[in-house]
Amino acid sequence: MPTPYAGPRMALLPSPRIVCLALAGFLLAVPASGATKKKHRAPTATPAPTATPTPVPFLRAAGSCLRYEPGAYVVLSEVGQPGRAFRIDGKTEITAAPRRGVRLRILYEDGPDGPVARKIMPGPEERKN
């Protein structure tokens, strides 16, 4: 049986379900003001590579000190080799006291007048068992 017509006032009222769906759709369709504006970071500039000179690797020598003349040279006897003289100049860094018979390690570079010591370091110590 059809429902009797209740008049123009009754036909305009929506059901609560339709009101809920319309409200939910409205809230989902309109995002919050903070959510719409995403803060994009400005891209940082990549630093340009700077040209740096490559350090010259030093040559190495190790052995026993045969003779030491302060400020002039040190003679080093490597295993299986005859004694070899290394000049000492103002740039030479001495971290071990060169004395006769002491084991040394020397970082050097070849110069026009022969090898020039750049760093004189202590050598390995012998263990006594």
Summary of the structure (lengths in Angstrom):
residues: 129
radius of gyration: 43.8
end to end distance: 116.2
largest distance: 127.0
contacts: 243
relative contact order: 0.14
helix: 17%
strand: 36%
